[in-house]
Amino acid sequence: MTDTLKVTSRHVGELAVIYTEGYINNQGGEEIAKAAYQLIEEGRKKLLLNLEGTKIVNSIGISILIEIIERILEIEGKLGFCRLTPTISKTFHIMGLTQYASIYADEESGIEGLSG
């Protein structure tokens, strides 16, 4: 398993979609945070993280995702996750991330849910 995480993004109207490919650990989480904070600086208040390319998230990665959620809440924005594995989805529910961020089955429903 490699420690590198590839992060890309695209703009969809007023929101941005962040794509991950790889393991979300401390380094991967930092890459996501860097991308998210850059998008926030550009004025994006709605972010959708498409985790289709991610099969594992460790506890440090989750803590960094929580920091991103806190930042989104500070600016009164919205954050969503889509295309999660069943294990990651269950973990996010247990860890309480779903209290502050929505989970969507696919990117289309995530874009629709965050845009509304």
N, C-alpha and C positions, 0 to 999 in steps of 0.2 A: 504494500500500500504506500503510495507516495504522499508526501506532506504538502505538495503544492496544490493550490486551488486556483482554477481559472475563473475569473469573474468578468462578465461583459454586461452591457446594459443597452437599453433602447428606450426612446421616448414614445409614449402613446398618449397623445393629447396632453392633458395636464399631469399625467402620472408617468413614472418610469418603472420599467421592469428590469430587475437585476437577475442575471442567470449565473448559476454556479455549476462548476464541474470539478468534482473531487471531494476531498475530506475536509469537513469544517472542524478544524481544531483551533489552536491559538493563532497560528499563522493564517489559516484560511478565514477565520473570523475577522482578523484584522484587515484582510483584503476586502471582505464584504463591507466592513465598517468604513474603510477608506472610500469605497465607491458610493456608499449610501450618504456619507457626510458631504462628499463632493456634489452629489445630486441635490442635497438639501441646500447647500451653499448657492447652487444655481437657481434656487427657488422652488424646487419640487417638494411638495408636502405629502404626496401620496406615492408610496413605494410598494411594489409587488415583488417578492423574492420567489423566483421559479427555481425550485430545488430538484428538478428532474434529474440533473446530473450528479446529485449528491446522494450517497447511500448511507453515510455515517456522519453523525454530529457528536462530538464529545462534550463533556461538561464545560470546558473552557470556551468552546465554540458557542454553546448555549448562553453562557454569561455575556459574551460579546453581543449576541443577538438581543439580549435583554437591554444592554446599553443603547443599542440602536432604537429599540422600542421606546426607551425613556426619552431619547432625543426627539423622536417623532411626536411623542406626547407633549413635550415642551413647546413645540411649534404648532400644536393642535392639528397635526396631520394624521394620516392613516397608513397603517402597514398591514400587508397581507402576505401569506405564504401560499404557494400552489405546487402541485405535483410532488407531494411528499410521499415517501414510502410509508407503509402502515406503521413501522417501528418509530420513525421520526415523528409522525403525526401523534402517536400515543405518547411519546416522550414530551412533545410540546404541550399536550394536554396536562400531563402529570406535573410538569414544571410550571404551569400557570401562564405560559405565553399566550394562550388563546383567550385570556381575559382581556388582553390589550391589542391583539392582532388576530385577524380572521384567517381561517384556512379554507382554501378553495380547491376543488378537485382538479381544475385545469386553468390555464392562463386566461382563456376567454371569460370564464365566470369570475375570475379574480379582477380582471379589468373592469367588467361590468359592476361588480360589487363595490369596488373602491371608487368608481366614477360616480355612482349614484348618490 
